[in-house]
Amino acid sequence: MPDDYVTATFMPSGAKTEALMGANLIKAALEAGIEVDAVCGGKGACGKCRAKIIKGAVSETTASEAEHLTTEELKNGYVLLCQRKALGDVVIETQPERARLDNHAPAKGKLMDAALEVAPPVAKTYHQLARPAINDQVADLDRVLSRLPGEKRADVKLVTRLPALLREAGYCVTSVVLEDELLSLEKGNTVSEMYGIAFDVGTTSVAGYLADLAGGKVLASLASANRQRAHGADVVSRITYTMEDDNGLAELQRLIAQTIDEIVSGLLSRSGVPAERVYTLTFIGNTVMSHLLLGVSPVGVASAPFVPAFSRSLQGTAADLGLKSLPAYTRFVLLPNVAGYVGSDTVGVILATRIYDLPGTWLAVDIGTNGEIVLASGGRLLTCSTAAGPAFEGASISQGMRAEPGAIYQVRMENDVELAVIGGTKPVGICGSGLIDAVSEIARIGLVKSSGRIKDPRDLPPGFPASLMRRIKQDGNSYKFVLAEGEREVAITQSDINKLQLGKGAVRAGIEILLNELNLQPSDLDGILLAGAFGSNLRPASLKGIGMLPEVSLDRVKSVGNAAGTGAILALLSKRQLETVLALPERIEHVELSLHGGFQRAFARGLSFKVENHVKQ
Ligand code: FES
């Protein structure tokens, strides 16, 4: 190895990479295939890329490390990977890689009823062809095509396989046809083996659903963290990366293809379905993810007038996406987007919930790093998108973490704090649902002012439970509320509350503006549908408690699971559903909040908390 190269080894996996002397450690980690939560995209602002130097020389401590790590941690070798450079061979301990693939359930029950109509665009037919003879010299390709209805074409790659395939199969073959193309020809009768995969490509995670196209059943579903997270938690960081790094766009496309390949491999190995029997894919995602999936620059979406490179549905092959886990002939359909920040995931929610057919006035809210809102009333369908920010998913929170073992996911407060922790372990951080619960409870017991400011304990009313009072600790110029005490303290800081406020204020403002557009009041709502793998796991009472949802009775709030993913499955299983989803954007009226005169006022109103004090005195 030349002198100007160093080896970076990452423990506990032992993954290694060779990097140029002076290479940034976060880049080296990515090269070695280590997943890093680079929420701020490597800018030193989030403190999430922490790791420990076990051996070797690295560059000096930076100011942002001093801000995010304690003196003790720095002394013990902890660093922020994005802040350090390798100055020699180095061994680094990172967080143990969590299992990349999680079992993942799409929406169940009523949303999937439409899937009973199974009529995919792919057709398979078994043929017992006549063998060639001196008086039957029809060419191999014509021999096959003549048995198919209408005019069909075949790719040259298929034709190259044809002579051997027909003869080995004794002229007994199954044709696979999609629209006017003979996609594949298989030996023997394989008519019952017909599969497709629907994908929901999220900024944070990607979910895949393997479906039996003949039987109309989802056989397996898996979710995985989007590997693009290494370049920031939200779409803005990803767009910035494509602008600042010449190779950024290609790298993000490669990472999403890698994530999809991992999901496909997991689905196939769990179900025993061979890759060559997967013929179609459907993709939904937000507009930026749709662009990055195809390797198309999303830069136009970054600033006003927020013009995407495309909105309509696009089609292509697995090879066009650089997928290695599927045959090149597998076809994909990327469902249509509506606007720069209202993507096909929202269109999927609309299809799956059939919100346009529900009697009365309905709201659907899909909460993630972006909050997409749909309002259906009187035959009209309005949508908008709000920058909810990564706080809802725990990403930009001081002790925020993914929903994995050690994460506080439920919080209750009466005379003291009651916590539920994933895996039943000691708490090490808090995930999005825990944060929303905690802040809702903090507001409910009157620990914050309506501005969101944590109260000085001296301002609390007499009789306020001492067990809660002692959890309020000075934190710089403000206070924090300690949820878990001990060696690993987990607390909600003033900054955490402020970040959540920005997200919930934006969603609440979006809801208010859509209602105003149709001269409606919250009391006119017949129901609210909470969509999204994340959103539907949140307690409606807590969402109402932080003031994100308007004042409606809780029995009118329903969780519908990952409705966007369900929309992608419906479009995969049924040609008619696919046609419906392709036509939906024409019916949808998009309301651009950034240009809306009432947004700032609605946002300011949405920031405040309704403060009560229900603690037993
Ligand atoms: S501080 Fe390193 S990625 Fe955010």
Residues whose N, C-alpha, C, O or C-beta is under 5 A from the ligand:
A	BS01	FES	D37 A38 V39 C40 G41 G42 K43 G44 A45 C46 G47 K48 C49 L80 C82
